[in-house]
Amino acid sequence: MIPVTACLLLSAMLFCLGMLGFLLRKNALIVFMSVELMLNAANLAFIGFARVHGDITGHVSVFFVIAVAAAEAAVGLAIIIALYRNRKTLDVDEVRFMKH
């Protein structure tokens, strides 16, 4: 059995790593993957807390976070593809210049 503190510590480390990737990187694909990493870290924390309390609400929350992450993946990848097709770059600084 893995202790819950280890699960929560791993979740916090993954979330911080995702937050750093989101704040410091300029490549849209890396930023997108960092957001996904933060969502998965939150899922791990939900599962850890559900295990401590012995109820199913953490699992239900994970189900909804996964549904939101799937929708975010579809919309995010469409935006990244449109950005690359229009500007031939994945630099997030170029997004504000996509005005017509």
Backbone as CSV, one residue per row, in Angstrom:
resi,resn,N_x,N_y,N_z,CA_x,CA_y,CA_z,C_x,C_y,C_z
1,MET,0.826,-1.190,0.000,0.000,0.000,0.000,0.869,1.253,0.000
2,ILE,0.496,2.182,-0.829,1.191,3.464,-0.906,0.551,4.399,0.115
3,PRO,1.350,5.060,0.952,0.748,5.994,1.915,0.111,7.188,1.215
4,VAL,-0.931,7.711,1.821,-1.660,8.822,1.222,-0.795,10.074,1.161
5,THR,0.077,10.244,2.124,0.950,11.427,2.098,1.873,11.408,0.884
6,ALA,2.329,10.227,0.501,3.165,10.118,-0.697,2.361,10.469,-1.943
7,CYS,1.112,10.039,-1.978,0.235,10.341,-3.109,0.001,11.848,-3.216
8,LEU,-0.247,12.494,-2.085,-0.492,13.930,-2.093,0.779,14.722,-2.371
9,LEU,1.902,14.242,-1.896,3.172,14.897,-2.185,3.495,14.816,-3.681
10,LEU,3.278,13.652,-4.269,3.479,13.503,-5.710,2.533,14.408,-6.479
11,SER,1.296,14.502,-6.026,0.325,15.374,-6.675,0.772,16.830,-6.618
12,ALA,1.265,17.263,-5.463,1.731,18.645,-5.330,2.940,18.907,-6.212
13,MET,3.848,17.956,-6.280,5.034,18.126,-7.127,4.656,18.197,-8.601
14,LEU,3.744,17.328,-9.040,3.303,17.357,-10.435,2.576,18.657,-10.761
15,PHE,1.760,19.129,-9.826,1.049,20.385,-10.056,2.028,21.547,-10.176
16,CYS,3.019,21.601,-9.301,4.021,22.671,-9.366,4.832,22.596,-10.663
17,LEU,5.161,21.398,-11.089,5.876,21.234,-12.349,5.031,21.710,-13.529
18,GLY,3.756,21.379,-13.518,2.858,21.854,-14.569,2.684,23.356,-14.541
19,MET,2.605,23.933,-13.335,2.458,25.377,-13.209,3.704,26.098,-13.722
20,LEU,4.869,25.563,-13.415,6.101,26.157,-13.933,6.162,26.078,-15.451
21,GLY,5.767,24.940,-16.008,5.738,24.812,-17.461,4.762,25.778,-18.097
22,PHE,3.626,25.989,-17.438,2.623,26.914,-17.960,3.115,28.354,-17.915
23,LEU,3.789,28.717,-16.839,4.215,30.103,-16.665,5.495,30.450,-17.405
24,LEU,6.389,29.499,-17.590,7.715,29.822,-18.110,7.925,29.491,-19.581
25,ARG,7.146,28.614,-20.139,7.381,28.197,-21.526,6.570,29.037,-22.498
26,LYS,7.066,29.147,-23.735,6.375,29.931,-24.751,5.781,29.067,-25.860
27,ASN,6.146,27.809,-25.898,5.614,26.909,-26.910,4.204,26.497,-26.499
28,ALA,3.238,26.700,-27.396,1.837,26.429,-27.071,1.595,24.956,-26.745
29,LEU,2.309,24.055,-27.394,2.123,22.637,-27.127,2.619,22.273,-25.729
30,ILE,3.721,22.855,-25.303,4.242,22.596,-23.955,3.300,23.203,-22.911
31,VAL,2.769,24.391,-23.183,1.804,25.010,-22.269,0.574,24.125,-22.145
32,PHE,0.106,23.605,-23.265,-1.050,22.710,-23.286,-0.778,21.444,-22.469
33,MET,0.385,20.861,-22.639,0.738,19.659,-21.868,0.882,19.984,-20.382
34,SER,1.319,21.184,-20.060,1.434,21.588,-18.660,0.065,21.707,-18.003
35,VAL,-0.915,22.213,-18.727,-2.276,22.284,-18.198,-2.814,20.880,-17.955
36,GLU,-2.559,19.979,-18.881,-2.992,18.590,-18.699,-2.311,17.951,-17.490
37,LEU,-1.045,18.276,-17.272,-0.324,17.761,-16.110,-0.939,18.280,-14.814
38,MET,-1.342,19.539,-14.804,-1.981,20.089,-13.607,-3.334,19.431,-13.351
39,LEU,-4.087,19.166,-14.411,-5.378,18.483,-14.228,-5.180,17.068,-13.701
40,ASN,-4.175,16.374,-14.195,-3.916,15.024,-13.697,-3.403,15.030,-12.262
41,ALA,-2.657,16.068,-11.882,-2.222,16.198,-10.490,-3.427,16.411,-9.581
42,ALA,-4.378,17.201,-10.028,-5.603,17.393,-9.243,-6.373,16.080,-9.120
43,ASN,-6.413,15.301,-10.193,-7.066,13.991,-10.133,-6.403,13.087,-9.109
44,LEU,-5.095,13.095,-9.070,-4.370,12.274,-8.105,-4.681,12.710,-6.674
45,ALA,-4.796,14.012,-6.449,-5.153,14.504,-5.113,-6.580,14.103,-4.751
46,PHE,-7.499,14.194,-5.700,-8.877,13.757,-5.441,-8.933,12.286,-5.044
47,ILE,-8.182,11.459,-5.753,-8.162,10.030,-5.444,-7.532,9.793,-4.071
48,GLY,-6.480,10.534,-3.748,-5.853,10.397,-2.433,-6.805,10.757,-1.307
49,PHE,-7.532,11.868,-1.472,-8.485,12.266,-0.440,-9.667,11.305,-0.365
50,ALA,-10.094,10.774,-1.497,-11.183,9.792,-1.485,-10.756,8.524,-0.755
51,ARG,-9.512,8.180,-0.890,-9.005,6.985,-0.204,-8.965,7.204,1.309
52,VAL,-8.583,8.413,1.730,-8.527,8.714,3.159,-9.923,8.682,3.774
53,HIS,-10.881,9.297,3.097,-12.222,9.409,3.654,-13.098,8.203,3.357
54,GLY,-12.686,7.369,2.443,-13.428,6.145,2.139,-14.761,6.367,1.453
55,ASP,-14.907,7.459,0.726,-16.159,7.691,0.002,-15.903,7.780,-1.493
56,ILE,-16.971,7.906,-2.245,-16.868,7.850,-3.701,-16.851,9.238,-4.336
57,THR,-17.003,10.299,-3.558,-17.080,11.635,-4.150,-15.791,12.034,-4.861
58,GLY,-14.645,11.565,-4.372,-13.393,11.846,-5.068,-13.344,11.207,-6.435
59,HIS,-13.869,10.001,-6.535,-13.898,9.304,-7.822,-14.848,9.992,-8.799
60,VAL,-15.977,10.485,-8.285,-16.920,11.214,-9.138,-16.292,12.515,-9.618
61,SER,-15.569,13.188,-8.736,-14.889,14.425,-9.125,-13.854,14.152,-10.210
62,VAL,-13.126,13.056,-10.075,-12.132,12.683,-11.090,-12.811,12.435,-12.433
63,PHE,-13.966,11.796,-12.407,-14.704,11.549,-13.640,-15.037,12.861,-14.346
64,PHE,-15.490,13.861,-13.584,-15.835,15.147,-14.189,-14.588,15.903,-14.651
65,VAL,-13.507,15.813,-13.920,-12.268,16.479,-14.342,-11.753,15.843,-15.631
66,ILE,-11.859,14.542,-15.757,-11.437,13.872,-16.992,-12.314,14.307,-18.162
67,ALA,-13.615,14.472,-17.928,-14.516,14.941,-18.989,-14.145,16.360,-19.419
68,VAL,-13.855,17.229,-18.457,-13.449,18.598,-18.786,-12.105,18.589,-19.518
69,ALA,-11.181,17.719,-19.092,-9.875,17.636,-19.745,-10.007,17.148,-21.188
70,ALA,-10.942,16.243,-21.429,-11.145,15.768,-22.804,-11.682,16.888,-23.686
71,ALA,-12.622,17.664,-23.165,-13.150,18.797,-23.932,-12.072,19.850,-24.143
72,GLU,-11.274,20.083,-23.112,-10.190,21.051,-23.220,-9.146,20.581,-24.230
73,ALA,-8.910,19.283,-24.280,-7.944,18.749,-25.241,-8.433,18.964,-26.673
74,ALA,-9.710,18.736,-26.910,-10.245,18.916,-28.263,-10.165,20.380,-28.693
75,VAL,-10.609,21.276,-27.840,-10.598,22.702,-28.179,-9.166,23.229,-28.230
76,GLY,-8.337,22.829,-27.270,-6.955,23.298,-27.228,-6.156,22.855,-28.437
77,LEU,-6.311,21.606,-28.833,-5.582,21.138,-30.019,-6.068,21.825,-31.288
78,ALA,-7.364,22.121,-31.370,-7.877,22.852,-32.531,-7.276,24.255,-32.595
79,ILE,-7.150,24.901,-31.446,-6.545,26.236,-31.416,-5.068,26.169,-31.784
80,ILE,-4.369,25.159,-31.280,-2.944,25.016,-31.593,-2.747,24.753,-33.080
81,ILE,-3.582,23.932,-33.674,-3.483,23.649,-35.111,-3.773,24.914,-35.922
82,ALA,-4.798,25.679,-35.517,-5.117,26.924,-36.226,-3.981,27.927,-36.094
83,LEU,-3.379,28.011,-34.914,-2.243,28.907,-34.713,-1.077,28.517,-35.610
84,TYR,-0.787,27.232,-35.687,0.334,26.788,-36.522,0.049,27.011,-38.012
85,ARG,-1.186,26.758,-38.427,-1.516,26.948,-39.838,-1.460,28.412,-40.252
86,ASN,-1.865,29.310,-39.359,-1.883,30.735,-39.703,-0.520,31.390,-39.581
87,ARG,0.233,31.045,-38.565,1.492,31.741,-38.273,2.743,30.892,-38.470
88,LYS,2.601,29.607,-38.708,3.727,28.683,-38.864,4.642,28.695,-37.638
89,THR,4.060,28.957,-36.481,4.800,28.951,-35.227,3.856,28.527,-34.102
90,LEU,4.441,28.061,-33.031,3.656,27.701,-31.856,3.988,28.612,-30.672
91,ASP,4.541,29.779,-30.950,4.889,30.737,-29.914,3.615,31.417,-29.410
92,VAL,3.378,31.370,-28.090,2.145,31.937,-27.545,2.117,33.458,-27.624
93,ASP,3.251,34.098,-27.801,3.270,35.552,-27.972,2.646,35.974,-29.298
94,GLU,2.580,35.060,-30.250,1.999,35.366,-31.559,0.472,35.336,-31.531
95,VAL,-0.134,34.828,-30.481,-1.591,34.703,-30.427,-2.265,36.064,-30.463
96,ARG,-1.694,37.037,-29.784,-2.338,38.351,-29.758,-2.255,39.059,-31.099
97,PHE,-1.446,38.568,-32.020,-1.337,39.182,-33.338,-2.231,38.501,-34.364
98,MET,-3.129,37.608,-33.946,-4.005,36.912,-34.891,-5.268,37.696,-35.194
99,LYS,-5.319,38.981,-34.829,-6.489,39.815,-35.124,-6.564,40.056,-36.627
100,HIS,-7.774,40.176,-37.110,-7.952,40.457,-38.543,-8.125,41.924,-38.768
